[in-house]
Amino acid sequence: DEVDRQGLRERTIVVLLSDNGAFMIPGRGLECASNRPLKAGGVTVWEGGLRVPCIVRWPGRIAPGTTCREPLWSLDLLPLALRAAGLELPYDRVLDGKDPTAALAGEARSPHEILCWKWGSHGAAIRRGRYKLLRESQARTREWQLFDLGTDVGETRNLAAERPELARELEAAF
């Protein structure tokens, strides 16, 4: 409302983004929320910790009511801000974020072929398209688990034994 009152609506992008899913840590007073149907929550690499809401208002570029279901991440905000300001991405460094503008506007798929996460010693994951390979801890003795997020957003059915070639391919990419 204040942006509108100041007459800056047409020149301002507003972004509301959670940094992780609700915390689901039993016994610490933090288990009072739900990420259902997503599994687990904050400080994990399960969808309940990674998949979070984001609202973007960009008048003249993203139509009101547009829904983006493409995988993006918070590191895409820097390229978004640079594009909105009419600036080029820097060429003297590698950015993990990519310009999400077309995906947010519903005009293109995600600019990411793959996304990877690593949360200390708690877990690691890689997502390519609808498939996600996940290991609950960094200990190399833990087995990778494979999920099809297109049919199993709750990550309940491990497909690693059924699709070992895909699991190996994603592990190598990670």
Secondary structure, 3 states (H helix, E strand, C coil): CHHHHCCCHHHCCEEEECCCCCCCCCCCCCCCCCCCCCCCCCCCCCHHHHCCCEEEECCCCCCCCCCCCCCCCHHHHHHHHHHHCCCCCCCCCCCCCCCCHHHHCCCCCCCCCEEEEEECCCEEEEEECCEEEEECCCCCCCCCEEEECCCCCCCCCCCCCCCHHHHHHHHHHC
